[in-house]
Amino acid sequence: MKIGNFDIFSSEEEPEIHMEVIPISLSEMAKDVSEDQEESEEEEDPFPEQLPILPVKNMVLFPGALSSITIRRDSALELINDARDSRLIGVVSQRSNEEEATPENLYSIGVVAHIIKVLKTPEGTTHILVQGRDRFQIESFTATTPYIMAKIKEVPEIVPKEDDQEFLSSVEVVKDISLKLAKELPEGNQEIAFTIQNIENNYFLLNYVASSFPLSVTEKQEILEQDSLLTRAWTIIKYLGVELQKASLRKEIQKKVHIDFDKQQRDYFLHQQIQTIQKELGNESFEADIEKFKQQAKEKKWNEKVQKHFDKELAKLQRLNPQMPDYAIQRNYIDLLLDLPWGVYSKDKFDLKKAQKILDKDHYGLEDVKRRIIEYLAVLKLRNDMKSPILCLYGPPGVGKTSLGRSIAKALGREYVRMALGGLRDEAEIRGHRKTYIGAMPGRILQLIKKA
C-alpha cells in the first residue's frame, strides 16, 4: 500500500488542544479483504513492543476500519511528526471527555493504527487517515511527555472454525439487524447498507458494523475488548437490537406527530373554506362575533373543564349556517355561558347593628322574626360558613316575607333577585328545557343568576 506524503508537516503555530472524529467514506473497504490481508502479511513489521499512544475522544477504532482524526493537541501533533518513519501509533479511547488525556483516563485495550495519510487544511487544521490493525493491551506507561508512550502486548483474536454454524448464524443476524438499522436511522444511508452487503470477511464485517453505527464509546469499547469473535457478535446483536427498537419507536412517534399535523392542516383548510362561504353569503359579521366570544371567554374566571366545554360549543356554532334555526339556539346558549357570573362573588358584610337598623327601618313589629334573623347572621359571622339551617318564612300574602328577604340581602350587601313560583305547574320552567328544542330557554334559576 502506498503511503501518503509526510512532508506536509510545518512548524507553524498549532491550534488549541482538542480532537474530534470526522466520518469518511468506507465503501472502498467493501471488497474482499482476504486478499488484502495476504498481501499485508508480507509487508507488516513484527508486532511492536512499545508505541506512542494517541488518546481519542468520542470514538473507538477497530481493526481493519478506516478513520479520519482531526488533530488539535500540541502533544498529538508532535506524536504524529515523530511517527513519520514507522507510521505506527497506538489509538486508545478515553474513558471521559476531559481535554487533557492522562494514563488513568485511558482504556487498557487499544488498536495499533497505520497512518495512511496526513493532510493539513488551509485553515491550519491537521487531519490524519488511519487504519486499525491489531488489538493490544497496555502493560505499562514509559513516558507521559511530550506525549504518552506505553509498553504493549498483542491481544490475539479467538476465531471460530469456518464451519461453526453458531458463529455463522450470529454473523447473519448481525448483518440482518444492521441492514434494518441502516434504513431506520436518520443518518442511515445506502453506502453503509451497500458496504455491509458486500463484505465477505466475517471478521471485518463485525468490526465494520461496530464502528459504523451510533453506539456509545462504552458500548463500542466493550465490543472491542471481546477476544472471541462469537462473543463479539453476540454483544453487537445486543446493542444493535436496542438501537433498532429505539429507531422504530422514534419512527412511530414521528408518524403520529405527522398524522396530528396533517389533521391540523385539514381543519385549518376547512375552517378557511367556511369563512369564505360565510363572506359570500354576506355574513361577514359572523367571524367578528366569534372573535368577540373568544375574547370574552379569556376574561372569564372559569376552570379548565368549563373552558373545554365552551370551546366545544363554540366550534359547533362555527359549523352552523346563520340561517338555520339551530344557529339561534346555539348562539343563545353561548351568550348564556358568557353572561353567567363565573367566579364572581359579593363580599358579605356582617355588621349586626346595621342589619338591625335596616330591619327596623323597613318593618314595624315582627320582633321575634327580626331577632331570629339577627341570631342567624351572628352565627354565620362567627363560623363564616353555615349551610344549615335554612331560614323559611311562611305566612299569608302581604305580611312581609318578600320584603324581609330584600332587607336581609341589603344588610349583607348581596344582590337580590326574586323567583315567584305561584301557579307554576311545569318543573321545566325551573330547570330549563333541553336546548335541542326550538325556542328552548334556560330555567328560572339560571335566568335569575344571570340577572344577579
Secondary structure, DSSP 8 states (H G I E B T S, - for coil): ------TT---S----S-EEEE----GGGGS-HHHHHHHHHHH-----SEEEEEEESS----BT-EEEEEE--HHHHHHHHHTTTT-EEEEEEBSS--SS--GGGB-SEEEEEEEEEEEE-TTS-EEEEEEEEEEEEEEEEEE-SSSEEEEEEE---B---TT-HHHHHHHHHHHHHHHHHHHHSTT--HHHHHHHHH---HHHHHHHHHHHS---HHHHHHHHT-SBHHHHHHHHHHHHHHHHHHHHHHHHHHHHHHHHHHHHHHHHHHHHHHHHHHHHTT-HHHHHHHHHHHHHHHT----HHHHHHHHHHHHHHHHS-TTSHHHHHHHHHHHHHHHS-TT--------HHHHHHHHHHH-SS-HHHHHHHHHHHHHHHHHS-----------STTSSHHHHHHHHHHHHT--------TT---THHHHB--TTSTT--B-HHHHHHHH-
